[in-house]
C-alpha cells in the first residue's frame, strides 16, 4: 500500500499540494491516516515529495518530534506555495487538481 501512496504523491507537481484524504480517496481500502503513516515512514533523502501533502484544513500537520513542520513549510515556500497569517494555504490556488 505504501508504494501505491508514494506513486501517487510523486505525481503532485511542484508548487501544488494535496491533502491526506485526497490521496487516500484514490486508493481502495486506504485512509488519510495511512497516508500520514506512509509519509512518516519515508527514509531521509527519498525522491517522494512528501512535503506536498498537507492536512484538509490547508495546514502542515505537526510531527511527533524534530523540526519537520518548518522544513516542510520551507520546501513548499521554495516552490512558490504561499501561506496566510494562520499558516494555511489556499487550495483554490495551490491545490492539486487531478484529471480523471
N, C-alpha and C positions, 0 to 999 in steps of 0.2 A: 504493500500500500504506500509506503513512504516513497518508493521510487516513482510511482504514479503521481504523487503530490509534487515531487521535485520536477518531474517532466512538465507539469502544468505551470509551476512557478517560473521555470525557465522561459516561458512564453510571454511573461509580463514585460512589456517594453520599458526601456529606460525612461524615467520621468513619469511613469504611471504607477499606481498602486492597486492592489486588490485586497479584499478582506478575507479573513479565515473562512467565513461562511460561504463566500463566493467560490473559493477553491473547493471546499467540501461538496458543494452542490454539483460539481462537475464529475464527481465520482460516486459510484454506488457504495453504500454502507460506510460512508465517511462522515465525520462530524468536524465542526470547526476546531474542537479541542484536539482531535487527531492531527489536524493541520499544524496546530501550535506545537504539538509534541514532535512532529516531523521537523519543523524549523529548528527547534531546540536541539535536536539530535544531529544536526549538520556538523561535520568536522570543520575546524578552522581552515580557511583557505578554499572552501568549496566554491564551485562555479555557480551554485544556485543563488540567485539574487534574493535571498531571504528578507532583506531589508524592505522589499517592495510589498510585503504582506503586513497589513495593519488590522486593527480591530474595526468592528462595524460602526463605531462612533467616529471613525476617521482619525483615531489617535494611535500612538505607538503603545503597545501593551508593555507593562512593566515586566522585567525579567527577575528571576529568582536571586540573582546576585550579579555583581560586576557592573559594568558601565554600558551594557547593551543598548539601552534606550538612547543614550547620547550618540553612540556610534551609528545606530540606525537612522536617527534624525540627520546626522551629518552626511551620511551616504545619500539620503534622499534629497537633501538640500543641494548637494553637489550635482545631482541630476536635474535640478530645477524645480523640485517639489517645494511649494511654499506652505508654511504653517501659519495659522492665525494666532492671536494672543492667548488662546486657550490650548494651543498645541494640537489643533485639528487641521486636517487637510480638507479641501473642498472636492468631494468626489465628482461633482459635475465638471470640474476642470482636470483633475488628475486620476480619476477612476478608470481602471482598465475596462473597456467595453469589449466583451467577447463577441465575435461574429459567429452566428450559429448557422 
